[in-house]
Amino acid sequence: MAAGDVSAMELANVALKLAADQTVLNAIVSLDPEIVRQQAEASDVRRKSGNLLSEIDGVCIAVKDNFWTKDYPTTACSNAAPVYPENVDSSVVEKLRSAGAIIFAKTNMHEWAYGATNGTSSIGPTRNPHNVEHITGGSSGGSAALVAAGIVPAALGSDTGGSVRIPSGACGIYGFKPSYGRASRHGVLPLSWSLDAPGLMATTLHDLELLLPYFIGADQADGTTIHSKPYTAGKTIEHPKLVNLVGAGLERSEEVNATLNHALQQVQAFAEVNTGEIPDLGSYFAAWEAILHAEATSFHAEQLANDPSGYSAITRSHLEAGKLLSATELLKAQQLRTEFCRAIDELLKNADALVLPTLPVTAPKLGEDWQEFGNLRVTSQDSMTWFCWLGNLAGLPCLSIPCGLSHAGLPVGMMLMGRAGDDEKLFNAARQLDLAINP
Amino acid sequence: MAAGDVSAMELANVALKLAADQTVLNAIVSLDPEIVRQQAEASDVRRKSGNLLSEIDGVCIAVKDNFWTKDYPTTACSNAAPVYPENVDSSVVEKLRSAGAIIFAKTNMHEWAYGATNGTSSIGPTRNPHNVEHITGGSSGGSAALVAAGIVPAALGSDTGGSVRIPSGACGIYGFKPSYGRASRHGVLPLSWSLDAPGLMATTLHDLELLLPYFIGADQADGTTIHSKPYTAGKTIEHPKLVNLVGAGLERSEEVNATLNHALQQVQAFAEVNTGEIPDLGSYFAAWEAILHAEATSFHAEQLANDPSGYSAITRSHLEAGKLLSATELLKAQQLRTEFCRAIDELLKNADALVLPTLPVTAPKLGEDWQEFGNLRVTSQDSMTWFCWLGNLAGLPCLSIPCGLSHAGLPVGMMLMGRAGDDEKLFNAARQLDLAINP
């Protein structure tokens, strides 16, 4: 667009055409071509008159269906969800829209974000663009599918235990969950407020970075962000120090492990790679689960009491289970969380980022309930959050970057996790790594 | 001592004599005259050789029996309490001891600090020096009684819902609870870790201020203090702005109200006094109670399961009740807490301190279970925490200063509450007020 080769309208029309051609992905909840074209037209007018709002003016961005958007209802892909007021944008959508971004569509998600497969949704499961017999992972699966299929260059998701990174890893794109409190959640329907973060997905690391200034920052409407500084890209760290996490609780399939190790070999010439472990990971995982369930149940308590009929059976059973947790169990979980944050801080003292695969397996097939890896048999659901919950429990900035394909042609992701609050440093460390892994 | 008029040993002997004469107060759990004299002797040696450790070198300080002290066991005045390792000081005691303070005795307290009357204790109730037929209030009642009786000039207490300020108010001395996270709780047996603060009591405001540098500050052993700056006294605020809190939930007896208003008249020449209200105080009080009960039950869970026999019936029933709280109820309480902190912040935006009586009544008689004031009938227990819990729920620095006597000769206290974290400002505002009220 900047070179004058193509207009926002032409790009929007291509995106609309691709979306119409790829309904098999089942990635879209709401899309009105007219609304898209109006935004594209306005952008082209601004460009012609030299009044561009930002360098992302005219770029199509898809939005997970738990963000308020003024043009579309917000359903969280649940029949129990009230359709939230149209006419109001969530803070992050408003910020992107004010920069000229075209809000392209509302995307399919796991019901209420309460699951990581995108298999439970009021409009049915989302399919993986790399192989439509496989799931995208979730809960931001529709957003990931649109980006991975090349329909839009970027999308918004939300992430409570990996919901941005999981489908990014499974679909072979770049996914970013900011530190807790760096980006606003105002107008994003919550799953678990002490774990939730909004997140970004894009085709390249550079595209992600272009969006960050319009995503990160303080918002009076979300108290957790009031100390968030605006995003300011820093100098690339030429010799990043990494800690490759291994050990009990961090098992992964041989194929995923080999792909990750191959990627790490690509960076060994300039990066320092040490290994690290976290003891008692099982109890920290239990803490993450307890906090998630208690907070989710708390948020849904009123709706669940008044009219539970709209929830799917599985989501409802999760919410009912949350009622059984006692205050002392939750306190124990909150204490374990503090302990976990200290252990992570310790690991990050002499490192720029922690490294894990994004997922222990490649995208499961639709309807496949179990995964086997590392001599374990794990539900597909649990295999999706296997590594990702760590970043939410400790509030870390986390980035999933593609790092290869399996023999079956399914993507493998590498996850980088930085120090809480220092999202800039994570990107400064990632740039050089990405260049070597994805030249 | 500095003038050479009296030695630390002479002062210690006076204190020991007074303590022996006033056993009727039942304020002391452990006191070994030999241990006191050894410390006094060491101080006198330092003074003679010009090696004083600080300006508080040689001052006797009493310590509530839930602080670890290396010379005495720590019982929390409970038969269920393991006697914690002698030979180890809590961080605050260590800091005072390193400044040369004489750790004088361990003092009577409400069992496990779980109550505000000092009526429940393994060694029996504490009596008020102003009238031994009346209680001291608690849970740091023994510390307050020793200071109020002139036995020691200062003492340590702990404060979860007023346990330092309540007996300070009821006994007519100065009591200070720092902001949450400004002073270390390492080695202080917890009641409710998100509400607990250690606190100081003294005969004068100046004495309190002398102790603050050896009390406030970061301690690696208490993670909540790691951002605590050392205490640095600032310039006196000559025209402090006060908000006098009134309204539903803040009722007090006519006598207390008149005494407080009289004190406020003394400061009107130089201070700005406005009135303020906090809506929905009842729900915030319920939040404080839920957090208190859940955290206390969590801390005692193991002991309660293994051997509940040592707890008094009333304490045990509190702990059993805490088990019935659900995770979602606790989350609701934690959310209300956040809301309450915002309301308090708003009130403190244009004020240096909030003002309340420390207690709605003067010290109840021993065995008196109910108090009547403001057309209410309230348990003596609830009347003690009536105003004080606000400071714990919001983590504010709070100061109780004497502001007069009732017709019956019982003390009335004025409570000043400052902005969380800015304990210095609270003292800067209080100095001038105290001078006018207690000339």
Interface residues (C-beta under 8 A of the other chain):
Chain A: G223 A290 A294 E295 T297 S298 A301 G322 K323 L325 S326 A327 T328 E329 L330 L331 K332 T338 R342
Chain B: G223 A290 A294 E295 T297 S298 A301 G322 K323 L325 S326 A327 T328 E329 L330 L331 K332 T338 R342
